[in-house]
Amino acid sequence: MKTLKEVKCGETVKVKKLTGVGAVKRRIMDMGITKGTDVLVRKVAPLGDPIEVSVRGYELSLRKADAEMIEVE
């Protein structure tokens, strides 16, 4: 099992599953991160937080804690 948090800069992955619950999962889905979506990791901040990704044609910054809830392949 690999999460979005472990993906290297410049890598593109496909969302497999969201492991968050309730409001957190809803918020991630509202940002356009749903099962089957391609996500490109653009930048990772020096300390690893936040992670900047491209999803559905727009840029998005995610906290490490949120990225950990996104299973990818």
C-alpha positions in Angstrom: 0.0 0.0 0.0 1.5 3.3 -1.1 0.1 6.7 -0.1 0.3 10.1 -1.8 2.7 11.2 1.0 5.3 8.7 -0.3 5.2 9.8 -3.9 8.4 11.5 -5.3 8.3 14.9 -6.9 7.5 14.7 -10.6 5.7 11.4 -10.4 2.2 10.8 -11.6 0.0 8.3 -9.8 -3.6 7.1 -9.9 -5.9 7.4 -6.8 -6.9 3.9 -5.7 -8.7 4.6 -2.4 -9.5 7.3 0.2 -9.0 6.1 3.7 -10.2 9.2 5.5 -13.6 9.3 7.2 -16.4 11.8 7.5 -15.7 15.5 6.9 -12.0 14.9 6.0 -12.9 12.4 3.3 -15.6 14.7 2.0 -13.2 17.6 1.8 -10.6 15.6 -0.1 -13.3 14.5 -2.6 -14.6 18.1 -2.9 -11.0 19.1 -4.0 -11.4 16.7 -7.0 -9.4 13.8 -5.6 -11.5 10.8 -6.2 -10.9 7.1 -7.1 -9.3 6.8 -10.6 -8.0 10.4 -10.8 -4.5 11.0 -11.9 -2.4 13.1 -9.5 1.0 14.7 -10.4 3.2 15.6 -7.5 4.7 19.0 -8.5 6.6 20.1 -5.4 7.3 19.0 -1.9 8.2 21.7 0.6 11.7 21.4 2.2 10.3 19.9 5.4 7.8 17.8 3.5 4.7 19.9 4.4 2.7 20.8 2.3 2.8 18.8 -0.9 1.8 20.6 -4.1 -0.1 18.5 -6.6 -1.9 18.9 -10.0 -5.3 17.4 -10.1 -7.9 17.8 -13.0 -5.9 20.7 -14.4 -5.4 22.8 -11.3 -2.8 23.1 -8.6 -3.5 22.1 -5.0 -1.6 22.1 -1.8 -2.2 19.2 0.6 -1.0 18.7 4.2 1.0 15.5 4.8 -1.7 14.2 7.1 -4.3 14.5 4.3 -1.9 13.0 1.7 -1.4 10.0 4.0 -5.2 9.2 3.6 -4.9 8.9 -0.2 -3.9 5.4 -1.4 -2.3 5.5 -4.8 -0.9 3.1 -7.4 
